[in-house]
Amino acid sequence: MNPSVPSYGRVIGIGSYLPEHIMTNDDLAKIVETNDEWITERTGIKERRISDPEKDTSESMAIEAAKRAVKDAGIDPKEIGLVVVASTTPNVLFPVLSASVQAAVDADNAMCFDVNAACPGFVTAFVTAQNYLKSGAVDTALVVGAENLTNYVNFEDRSTCILFGDGAGACVLKADPKLQYDAIMRAAGKRGECLRCESYMQKGREKTDDFLKSNYINMDGQTVFKFAVTEVPKVIEDLLARTCTTADDIDYFILHQANRRIIESVAKRLKQPIDKFPMNIEKTGNTSSASIPILLDELKKEGILGQGNKKIVISSFGAGLLWGAVQTEI
Ligand SMILES: CC(C)(COP(=O)(O)OP(=O)(O)OC[C@H]1O[C@@H](n2cnc3c(N)ncnc32)[C@H](O)[C@@H]1OP(=O)(O)O)[C@@H](O)C(=O)NCCC(=O)NCCS
């Protein structure tokens, strides 16, 4: 039943899934010319999870994370009115991943669609779901971020293969009239060339070496770095100004886990202590749209979030270029 006053949704359940296989920096150093010290110093990453080709797909990881989130929420899945899955690396183009998740969790009353917004995919899906809740169209939503990014990593390119990992995370949102919520999403498609991956399936395209390389993640790391350290603090500051709050009022800033130095730079720009910026990048690498819900799940399990009394800002950025920030309570 829809609430009498349509409202934004409180996170009432979180779940995540990480593949078992761990690839350390030392493992990577056996494949490309790199070393643990360089990777740790430049990125903060020590290890990442790599999907098992025998059992892990974006679909299977999304389903596992979603099942865990629904269980954590303790709801009847028939209450879910909307399933949104963010993935930039779906193993099937259709049926869409959200339909597979809907089937697996028995969310038989839900509408479904997928969102492809690269690394900020989860935030984009979260904001989209919030607007469905606020409109009164649905009362409960399941939002998932799932990525099998290492399928698109060129393990001969040391500037990208060190960064990425696989996994999935999910949240259940339930309309709550008392919830504080606001968000700003931005895009700059004119600056998108610095982070690109082309589809293999393009008729008329000869499978030349250059074309095959374009089917992997291609990145100008320094340009992406500068974009992130400039735009992320700006969008957070704009959001805080709009909600008449200051950075000091926020308990935690949950940032996309792409690079420790990016997060440290944002903390410095916002004049906030780094312990207000929880991180798990050391163990996960950049899991794209899965990074934020995986981190939220860890923080809930540690008892840091999930009691409903913490003010947080979530912010992500990535290919597009796309970025944005959400302010809410959890
Ligand atoms: C990729 C990134 C770690 C590279 O760090 P950087 O400090 O910018 O390094 P540079 O690209 O300037 O490279 C510096 C040197 O290190 C070398 N290098 C690159 N990768 C290396 C590696 N894995 N190991 C050792 N050396 C490496 C480069 O070849 C270069 O050598 P040169 O000076 O002899 O040419 C950094 O730019 C970054 O994290 N950018 C953001 C990427 C990101 O987050 N993308 C996803 C967004 S969602």
The ligand as a Gaussian input file, in Angstrom:
#p B3LYP/6-31G(d) Opt

LIG

0 1
 C       46.085000       5.680000     -12.872000
 C       46.835000       6.463000     -11.788000
 C       46.977000       5.621000     -10.545000
 C       48.229000       6.765000     -12.331000
 O       48.923000       7.538000     -11.369000
 P       49.716000       8.842000     -11.828000
 O       50.366000       9.381000     -10.643000
 O       48.721000       9.725000     -12.557000
 O       50.764000       8.221000     -12.798000
 P       51.099000       8.619000     -14.310000
 O       49.999000       8.108000     -15.211000
 O       51.466000      10.059000     -14.371000
 O       52.372000       7.754000     -14.531000
 C       53.587000       8.051000     -13.866000
 C       54.598000       7.026000     -14.270000
 O       54.252000       5.756000     -13.671000
 C       54.185000       4.750000     -14.666000
 N       53.165000       3.765000     -14.292000
 C       51.861000       3.738000     -14.668000
 N       51.262000       2.661000     -14.109000
 C       52.214000       2.032000     -13.386000
 C       52.211000       0.878000     -12.595000
 N       51.101000       0.138000     -12.419000
 N       53.348000       0.511000     -11.967000
 C       54.476000       1.240000     -12.114000
 N       54.537000       2.340000     -12.868000
 C       53.429000       2.733000     -13.499000
 C       53.840000       5.487000     -15.944000
 O       54.246000       4.751000     -17.072000
 C       54.651000       6.760000     -15.781000
 O       55.970000       6.493000     -16.095000
 P       56.851000       7.575000     -16.922000
 O       56.895000       8.791000     -16.035000
 O       58.154000       6.882000     -17.082000
 O       56.095000       7.795000     -18.174000
 C       46.107000       7.800000     -11.448000
 O       46.216000       8.704000     -12.528000
 C       44.659000       7.590000     -11.121000
 O       44.307000       6.859000     -10.214000
 N       43.764000       8.275000     -11.836000
 C       42.327000       8.139000     -11.601000
 C       41.843000       6.885000     -12.279000
 C       40.481000       6.469000     -11.820000
 O       40.161000       6.562000     -10.668000
 N       39.703000       5.944000     -12.769000
 C       38.418000       5.427000     -12.512000
 C       37.442000       6.503000     -12.249000
 S       35.867000       5.852000     -11.903000

